[in-house]
Amino acid sequence: MFFHDRIRTARYFAIEIHGSQKYDKYPYIRHLEDVFLVLRRFEITDENLLIAGFLHDAIEDGAASYNKIKNK
């Protein structure tokens, strides 16, 4: 899977935010990667939208604040 630098950074940040959290029985990143793949399947190429796919649960389900995400 090819990631641009900003998308790769968002993915690693999401892994950090969600830590050992699970989505069903899988590591949380699997859910976020599934979202990313759905966006790609619909031919979404806008980097900001792809990044949002990785970060969409960061505040609600993860250990991040708006400012932490904005600063990253």
C-alpha positions as protocol buffer text, in pm:
chain_id: "A"
residue {
  index: 1
  type: MET
  ca { x: 0 y: 0 z: 0 }
}
residue {
  index: 2
  type: PHE
  ca { x: 147 y: 336 z: -104 }
}
residue {
  index: 3
  type: PHE
  ca { x: 130 y: 626 z: 138 }
}
residue {
  index: 4
  type: HIS
  ca { x: 239 y: 984 z: 87 }
}
residue {
  index: 5
  type: ASP
  ca { x: 435 y: 1134 z: 376 }
}
residue {
  index: 6
  type: ARG
  ca { x: 140 y: 1320 z: 533 }
}
residue {
  index: 7
  type: ILE
  ca { x: -84 y: 1016 z: 506 }
}
residue {
  index: 8
  type: ARG
  ca { x: 186 y: 793 z: 652 }
}
residue {
  index: 9
  type: THR
  ca { x: 232 y: 1040 z: 939 }
}
residue {
  index: 10
  type: ALA
  ca { x: -144 y: 1039 z: 1005 }
}
residue {
  index: 11
  type: ARG
  ca { x: -148 y: 657 z: 1005 }
}
residue {
  index: 12
  type: TYR
  ca { x: 136 y: 635 z: 1258 }
}
residue {
  index: 13
  type: PHE
  ca { x: -24 y: 909 z: 1468 }
}
residue {
  index: 14
  type: ALA
  ca { x: -352 y: 712 z: 1468 }
}
residue {
  index: 15
  type: ILE
  ca { x: -164 y: 402 z: 1585 }
}
residue {
  index: 16
  type: GLU
  ca { x: -11 y: 609 z: 1865 }
}
residue {
  index: 17
  type: ILE
  ca { x: -346 y: 764 z: 1963 }
}
residue {
  index: 18
  type: HIS
  ca { x: -538 y: 436 z: 1976 }
}
residue {
  index: 19
  type: GLY
  ca { x: -256 y: 240 z: 2138 }
}
residue {
  index: 20
  type: SER
  ca { x: -365 y: -113 z: 2223 }
}
residue {
  index: 21
  type: GLN
  ca { x: -732 y: -31 z: 2170 }
}
residue {
  index: 22
  type: LYS
  ca { x: -930 y: -292 z: 1978 }
}
residue {
  index: 23
  type: TYR
  ca { x: -1205 y: -261 z: 1719 }
}
residue {
  index: 24
  type: ASP
  ca { x: -1399 y: -582 z: 1766 }
}
residue {
  index: 25
  type: LYS
  ca { x: -1117 y: -835 z: 1814 }
}
residue {
  index: 26
  type: TYR
  ca { x: -865 y: -659 z: 1590 }
}
residue {
  index: 27
  type: PRO
  ca { x: -617 y: -378 z: 1654 }
}
residue {
  index: 28
  type: TYR
  ca { x: -791 y: -43 z: 1599 }
}
residue {
  index: 29
  type: ILE
  ca { x: -570 y: 41 z: 1303 }
}
residue {
  index: 30
  type: ARG
  ca { x: -747 y: -228 z: 1102 }
}
residue {
  index: 31
  type: HIS
  ca { x: -1073 y: -29 z: 1120 }
}
residue {
  index: 32
  type: LEU
  ca { x: -892 y: 288 z: 1014 }
}
residue {
  index: 33
  type: GLU
  ca { x: -719 y: 111 z: 725 }
}
residue {
  index: 34
  type: ASP
  ca { x: -1057 y: -27 z: 616 }
}
residue {
  index: 35
  type: VAL
  ca { x: -1193 y: 329 z: 608 }
}
residue {
  index: 36
  type: PHE
  ca { x: -891 y: 437 z: 405 }
}
residue {
  index: 37
  type: LEU
  ca { x: -947 y: 153 z: 158 }
}
residue {
  index: 38
  type: VAL
  ca { x: -1316 y: 242 z: 116 }
}
residue {
  index: 39
  type: LEU
  ca { x: -1216 y: 599 z: 36 }
}
residue {
  index: 40
  type: ARG
  ca { x: -964 y: 473 z: -221 }
}
residue {
  index: 41
  type: ARG
  ca { x: -1222 y: 233 z: -368 }
}
residue {
  index: 42
  type: PHE
  ca { x: -1440 y: 538 z: -435 }
}
residue {
  index: 43
  type: GLU
  ca { x: -1137 y: 696 z: -602 }
}
residue {
  index: 44
  type: ILE
  ca { x: -1086 y: 958 z: -333 }
}
residue {
  index: 45
  type: THR
  ca { x: -739 y: 1100 z: -381 }
}
residue {
  index: 46
  type: ASP
  ca { x: -761 y: 1421 z: -179 }
}
residue {
  index: 47
  type: GLU
  ca { x: -486 y: 1384 z: 79 }
}
residue {
  index: 48
  type: ASN
  ca { x: -681 y: 1572 z: 346 }
}
residue {
  index: 49
  type: LEU
  ca { x: -978 y: 1337 z: 314 }
}
residue {
  index: 50
  type: LEU
  ca { x: -753 y: 1031 z: 329 }
}
residue {
  index: 51
  type: ILE
  ca { x: -587 y: 1171 z: 640 }
}
residue {
  index: 52
  type: ALA
  ca { x: -931 y: 1232 z: 791 }
}
residue {
  index: 53
  type: GLY
  ca { x: -1005 y: 865 z: 732 }
}
residue {
  index: 54
  type: PHE
  ca { x: -719 y: 772 z: 963 }
}
residue {
  index: 55
  type: LEU
  ca { x: -801 y: 1037 z: 1223 }
}
residue {
  index: 56
  type: HIS
  ca { x: -1183 y: 1033 z: 1224 }
}
residue {
  index: 57
  type: ASP
  ca { x: -1203 y: 857 z: 1563 }
}
residue {
  index: 58
  type: ALA
  ca { x: -901 y: 1020 z: 1723 }
}
residue {
  index: 59
  type: ILE
  ca { x: -1095 y: 1248 z: 1959 }
}
residue {
  index: 60
  type: GLU
  ca { x: -1404 y: 1037 z: 2018 }
}
residue {
  index: 61
  type: ASP
  ca { x: -1239 y: 697 z: 2067 }
}
residue {
  index: 62
  type: GLY
  ca { x: -871 y: 782 z: 2103 }
}
residue {
  index: 63
  type: ALA
  ca { x: -650 y: 975 z: 2339 }
}
residue {
  index: 64
  type: ALA
  ca { x: -624 y: 1292 z: 2130 }
}
residue {
  index: 65
  type: SER
  ca { x: -749 y: 1645 z: 2160 }
}
residue {
  index: 66
  type: TYR
  ca { x: -832 y: 1878 z: 1875 }
}
residue {
  index: 67
  type: ASN
  ca { x: -518 y: 2081 z: 1947 }
}
residue {
  index: 68
  type: LYS
  ca { x: -296 y: 1773 z: 1955 }
}
residue {
  index: 69
  type: ILE
  ca { x: -422 y: 1673 z: 1610 }
}
residue {
  index: 70
  type: LYS
  ca { x: -396 y: 2027 z: 1474 }
}
residue {
  index: 71
  type: ASN
  ca { x: -39 y: 2065 z: 1600 }
}
residue {
  index: 72
  type: LYS
  ca { x: 66 y: 1733 z: 1451 }
}
